[in-house]
Amino acid sequence: MCPGSGAGPHPVGHVVLRIAQVAPLVESVPPRLYGGTERVVAYLTDELVRQGHQVTLFATGDSITSARLVAAWPEALRFSGSGFDDLAPHIMMLEELASRADEFDVVHFHLAHLHFPMVQRLDAVHLTTLHGRLDIPELVPLYEMFSDMPLVSISDAQRIPLPRAGWIGTVHHGLPRALLDFHPEPGSYLAFLGRISPEKRVDRAIAIAIACGQRLRIAAKVDRADRAYFEREIRPLLDHPLIEFTGEIADAQKGEFLGHASALLFPIDWPEPFGMVMIEALACGVPVVAFRHGSVPEVIDDGVTGFIVESLEDAIAATRRVPTLDRCRCRAAFERRFDVGRMAADYLRLYEELVARRLDSGAA
């Protein structure tokens, strides 16, 4: 264990809030396999409960939580096999929430913009964390129409395409300190963890590994939408003796997979809103070699917890320099910046500000 590591106390607010967390229904909370938004909701919800707040989670019935669970659908839509209309269960969940909105001091949505028309007509304190990419032309007029909607970004970079939206803060993701063990000794392979898609650029990871003569292990989900891309562009690259394709792995397998790697390769080619896998790697003490897109400069300290690169050639050179980095400093950066207690504290400040603003407007 690195000096100074440990659980450490987190501040507990004096005011107990009644908080609703509203999660997407495609995955459970937390997800069984791949899934970023629902995992963040799980960590945040459990930490708020630990700090003494009264939390109700609107999610699927197969979710596991320390909060009170309102099962809006029996199980994750991804696994239910019940049909193709993902919208219907979400509409029913929102109607259930609307009928109970007066039970909560704050309603925290994680549904992108699906709930905007409804919540605008509710007398409820609310905010929305946006978890996805926002560089989509159709979103500009939408978010201008709902410019008074209180929004939270997960990185400052994420909000750049929508400068006139109703931003009230940026909250970087956080993980429980005990979730992933620190691995002080460098591993024997490079790791790629996440999803196979054109913007994630696993082809770059393969090229980097081969150029460096290092083994690459790929643990990644292949969505239905990306299956043709995988078969056409990626599968032929997997025959190289240095490349091992593991497929999608569960949350419980991440610690061993990442912890025994020498570095995480994050060769993205899109405006990444956050990149949860980067802080999962840092929690294990694993440096990250990442391309400079989206949130990367906000997460990685260049030359300390990894290397931020501009090209494939830069990435190859940086990967060869990974042994010069201190894995203890990676873990320390995680504990200092990406702990779940810090994330919960950031959200609690926003909750309290919104509640206070409502009380002030009522008094006026």
N, C-alpha and C positions, 0 to 999 in steps of 0.2 A: 504494500500500500504506500502511496506517495505521502510525504509529510503534509499534514494539514487536511488529509482526506477524512471523511466521516460523514455521518448523517447530518449533524448540525441542526440547531433549532431553527424553526421558522416562526415569524411573528403570527400571532393569532389575533384576529380583529376582536374588538370589544363588543361590537354591534353584531348580533346574530341576524343574518338575512335569510329570507325565504326565497330561494333561487330555483328557477326552472331552467334546465338545460335541454335544448331541443335538437336532437341529432338526426342525421339522414337515416333512412331505413334500408338502404342497399346492403349495408354491413351491420353486424351486431356491434355493441359497445362493450369491450373492445372487439375488434374484428378477429375472426378465427385465423385468418391468414394475412394477406396484404390489405392495407388500408391505413391512411394517414389521419384523416379528419376524425374518424370514430375513435382512434387510439388517443388522440389529443383530448377529445371529450371525456374519455374514460379517466385519464390521468387528472384532468382538471376537476371533474366531479368528485372523485374519491378524495382529492386533497382538500376541497372545500368542506366535505363532510368531516374529514379529520380535524379541520380547524374549527368545527363546531357549528357550521351553518346547516340550515335545513334545506336540503337539495332534493328536487324531484327531477328525474331523468325521463324524458319522453324518447323512447327508442324501441327497438325490437324486443320481443319477449325472451329471446335467447341471450340477451345482454347480461353481463355480470357486473354488479355495481353495489357499493355500500349505500347509495342513495335510495330513496323510494322510487321504484320503477313503475312507470305507466307504459304498459306494453301496447304500442300503437299498431303493431303487426306481430303475428306469432313468432316469426323468425326472419333472419336477414333475407331480403328479397333476392339477393344473389344466389342463395341456396334453396329458396322455397319451391321453385319450379311451378309456381302458381299462375304464371302468365307473363305478359310483357308490359303491362301498364303499371309502371313504377309510380306514376303520378297519383293514382287513386288512393293508395294507402297514406301518402303524405297529406292529401287533402283531408282525409278523415282524421289524421293526427292533429292537424291545425284546427279543425272544428272542435275536437276534444279540448285542446288547449284554450281556445277562445272561450269556451263555456266555463273554464276554471281559472281564468286569468286573474281574478281578484284574490286568488289564494297566494299570489307571489308578490314579493317586493320588486323583483327583477326577472325578466325573461330573456335568456341568452340563446339566440338562434345560431345554428351552424348549417343552414339550408341554402346558402347563396342568397338569391333574391325571391325565392318562391313565395314567401310569406308577406312580402312588402304590402300589397293592397289590403290584406286583412289586418295586419298589425297597425297600420296607419289609422285604422278606425277603432282600435281598442284603446281603452283608458288604462294603459299598462306601461310601466317603465321597461324599456327593452333596448337591446343592442344586438348587433349581428357581426360575427366574425366571418370574414370571407377567406376561404381556404384555397380557392383555385386561381387559375390564371385569369387576368382581367384585360389582356390586350386583344379584345374582341370588339369589332366595330359596333355591333348592335348594343353593347353594354353602355356606350357613351350616352345616348339619349335616355336610356332607362334610368341610369343613376343620376342624371341631371333632373329627371322628372321627380325622383325620390331623393332629392338632395338634402332633405332634413332627416333622413334615416340615419341614426347613429351607427357608424361602421367602425370596425377594428380590422386593421391589416396585420398580417403575420410577418411582414417585413416592410421596410420603407420602400423597397424596390417594387413590391407588388402593387402599390397604389399609384405608381407613376402614370399609367394610362388613363386614370380617372381622377385628375387633380381637383375637380369640382364636386366630388362626392362628399358625403357627410362624415368625413373621418374624425374620430375622436381620440384615436391613439393607435400605436403599434405595439403588439405583444408577441414577442418571440416565443416559440414553443418551449416546453420544458418536460423533463422526464423525472420520475422518482429516482433518487440517488441509488437505491438498492436494486433497481431493476436489472442493471447490467454490471457484471463484475469487471473490475480493472484488470487488464492483462499486461504486466510490466515488460514481458519479454517479446521482442518482435516475432511475428509469425513467419510462416514459410511460403505464403502465397499472397497474391493481390486479390481483392474482393470487389465484386459488383453486386449490389443488392437493391432490388426495387422492382421495376417493371420494364419489359421489353417494348419499346416504342421508338419511332423515329427521333423524337426529341430527347430521349434519354441516352442515345448514342452508345449502346453497348458495343457497336462495331469499333468505335474509338478505343474502348477499354481493351478489346481483343488486340488491336494493333499495338497499343502501348505495351501490353504484356509480352507479346511476341518480340517486339523490338528490344525489350529489356531482358529477354530470356528468362522470364519469371512465369510461374504457374498462375493462372487466373481461374478463380472459382466464381461462377455466376449463379446467384440465387434470385430468380426473377419470375414474376407473374407474366403470362401472355394473355392479354384480354382478347375477347372475340374480335374486337375491332382491329387488333394488331396481328391477328393470326396470319394473314396473307403476307404482311411485311416480314414477320418472323420466318416463315417458310421460304420466302424469296431471297431475303437479304442476310439473315442471321444464321439460319441452320447450316448453310454451307461452310460458315466460318468455324463451326464447333468441332470440326473433324481434326483440328490441329492438336498434337499431343500435349501442348501446354494448357489447353482450354478444357474446363470441366463445367458442364451445365447441370445444375442441381434442380432447377425448377423453383416453384414457389415454396417458401418455408414458413412455418408458424412462428409466432412471436417468441415462444420458448426456445427456439433454435438459434435466434439471432445472436445471443451472447457468445456462444461458442464459434459461430460462423465468423463474426466480426473480430472477436477477441484474438483469434489465432491467425489473423491476417497481418501482413506487414504494413499495408495501406489500403484504404478504401479509394477506389477510382470513381469519380463523379464527373464524367465527361459530357455534361449536358449541352444541349444546343437549343435552349429555350429559356424564357424568363421565369425561372423556378421561383414559385412564391415563397417557399422556405427550404424544404429538403430535410425532412426528419431524419433520414439515414445518416446525414452528416453528424448530428449531435449524438445519435446512437453509437457511431464509431468513436467519437471523442470520449464518450462515457466509458468505452472499453480501453481507452488509451491509444486508439489507432489514428494516425495522421490521415488527412484527406488530401488527395490531389484532385482539384476541381477546376473546371473552366469558368471564366469570369462571366457569368450570366446571372441575372436576377438577384437573389438573396445571398449568393455565395460570399461577396466581400463583407456582409454583415455577420456571417457565421464563422468563417475561417480567418484566423489571424495569420496572414501570409508569412511564411518562414518560421512560424511558431507551432501552430496546430496543423499545418499542412502547407501546400503550395497552391497559389491561384495562378492559372496559366491561360495563355491566349491562343495557343495553337497545339497541334499534335506534337510537333517537335519540342515545344516547351514542356508538354506533359511527359514525354519520354525522358527528357533531361531531369525534370523534377522528381519523377518516380525513382530514378537512380540515386537521387540525393535524400530520399526518405530516411535512410539509416542515420542521418545527421540530426534528426529531430528527436526530442525528448518526449517519450510517451507519458511521463508524469505530468508534463505541462499540458498535454491534451486533456487528461483527466481533470486537472485543476481548472482549466478553462471551462469544461463542462459544469463542474460544481459551482463555479462562480457565476456563470452566465445562463445556463440552460437547465437549471434545477426546477422541479415542479413547484416548489414553494415560492420561487421568484415569479413564475408564471401566474400562480394563483393570486399573489400579492398585487401584481399588475392589474389583473382583472378586478379584484376587489376595490382597488382605487377607482376604477372606472364605474363600477356598480354604485359605489357610495357617492361619486360626483353626480351621476344621473338621478339618484334618489334625492339628493340634496337640491338639485336643480328643480325637480318636480315639487318638492316641499316649498321652495322659495316662490315658485310661480303660483302655487296654491295660496300661499300667504298674501301674495300681492293681489 
